[in-house]
């Protein structure tokens, strides 16, 4: 597990950092890392097997989509998941990965059920709920259920500290997509878009790419007379952050 995880992690680093590490003697082989983790996942006794499976499922269902490498093996992830769900039917991580697999396959209703089960399975790790809320937000947006998507964006904006600018922009975009907006709702949407630039943050002196997108779109909304063309659909098609491009969507 250690050799596999190390090689996989090192291989995913940016080229400049990878060259520096190779200069001091470190190298990462992605194929070696994946094969070692697959071997480790066959050890069903103890924690080694499930931990290797978790790393592999995270790579194939999350990392490859966020990084845009497009080499995730969903069939393998599903194969690894089945014995884990059998041994840990209420495991929050395994239920989450079950939701991710269904989401990627385009089975949105089944994905929503799995993400809800993951949230309900534990209360101690509240930050993990936010990861489920993020996926639930996109699942409902894929269905065109803008109000439910907005509710999860609002929940994230209220509870999570990761990127309030992004959450506020998503909330405003989903509200803007709703039909029959009242004057109060329109005023609230205008307020939300106006607040997005104020929520922008910098980490290690750099802005988060998805926040740059949110701020740019919020400013465009104000500059174009409080109008945006299908803002939520534009967000859905962006690969940054969601990693949720369904294969059959």
Secondary structure, DSSP 8 states (H G I E B T S, - for coil): -HHHHHHHHHHTS-HHHHHHHHHTT----HHHHHHHHHHHHT--SSHHHHHHHHHHHHIIIIIHHHHT-----HHHHHHHHHHHHHH-TT-HHHHHHHHHHHHHHT-HHHHHHHHHHHHHT-SS-HHHHHHHHHHHHHHHHHTT-HHHHHHHHHHHHHH--S-HHHHHHHHHHHHHHSSS--HHHHHHHHHHHHHHGGG--EETTEE-HHHHHHHHHHHHHHHTTS--SSHHHHHHT--TTT----TT-
